[in-house]
Amino acid sequence: MAIQQQPGLLSRILFFIIALLATAGFFVVGATVFLVLLGFAVIAFVSFSLRVWWLKRKLARQYGEGFQRQQADRDAFIRTQQYYSGNRASKNTIKGVIVEGEIVEPSDNNE
């Protein structure tokens, strides 16, 4: 029967130091990858926000005050609906949805 020797004090200390350095290295690499991905997300968000702002500005120039008034009316409608729905609305209720429709009147001729 073979007798196994216990690792010496020096080998245990070296293993602990190597494990500590590897853990620190993995943490640094993970934090770096996280920050790079977070940077990409911030750049994407800012780019998207600027694009939306630019398109709204372009539409406002193209359609004049009518576009801005329509947008202000929509925002006022949403705020009013949210105010009156208050605490009665459940968490699952969708607030501020505008449904457009068309009224069709029957014709006078009998067909």
N, C-alpha and C positions, 0 to 999 in steps of 0.2 A: 504494500500500500504506500502510495506516494504521499509525502507530507508537503503541503503547500506552505510557502513562506509568506508571511504578512509583508505588505509593502513597507519599505523603510520610511522614516520620517522625512528624509530629503525628497523621495519620490512623491509623497503625499503633498508636501509643500509646493513642489513644482507643478503637480497636477492642479492644485488649487489656484495657483497663479495663472496657469494657462487657461483654465476654465473661466476665471474672472476676466481675463483679457478677451477671450472669445465672446463672453456675454456682453461686455462693454462694446466690442466691435459690432456685434449683431444689433445692439441697441442703436448705435450711431448710424449704421446702414439703414435700419428700419425708420429712424427719425428722418433721415435724409430723403428716403423715398416718399414718406408721408408729406414732408414739406414741399417736395417737387410736385406731387399730385395736387396738393392744396394750392400751389401757385398756378398750376394749369386750370384748376377750377375757378380761381379768382379771375384769371385772364379771360376765360370763357364767359363768365358772368358779366364782366365789364364790357366785353365785346358785344354780347347780346343786348345789354342795356343801352349801349351807344347806338346800336343798329335800330332798336325800337324807338329811341329818342329821335334819331335822324328821320325815320319813316314818318313819325308823328309830325315832325317839323315840316317835312315835305308835303304831307297831306294838308296841313294847316295853310301852307303857302298856296297850294293848288286850289283848295276849296274855300279859302278865306275864312271869314268869321263864322260861317255856317257850320264848319267842322268843329271849331272850338266851342260854339254854343251847344251843338249836339252832344259833344263830349261832356260839357258841364251839366247839361240836362240829365244825361245818363248817370253821372256821378251823384247828382242830387236825388235822383230816383232811387238809386241803390241805398244811399244814406237814409232816406225816408223809410224805405222798406225795412231796413235793419232796425231803425228806431222803433217803428210800430210793431215789429215782430218781437222785439225785446227778449224777455225771459221765457216767453211762451214757446219759442221755437226750440226744437231739440237739436242736439249736436249734429245729427245726420241731415238736417234741413239745409238745402242749398239756398243761399241768400244771394239776392242781386241778379237773378237770371232774367233776362228780358226775352220774352217770346213775341215775335212779330207775327202778325196775321193780316188777312185781307178780308174785307167785308164785301160780300157779293149780294147785290139786291136782285130780286127776281124781276124779270122783264115784264112790261105791261101786256105784251101780246100773248095770247093763249096758244101755246104750241103743244 
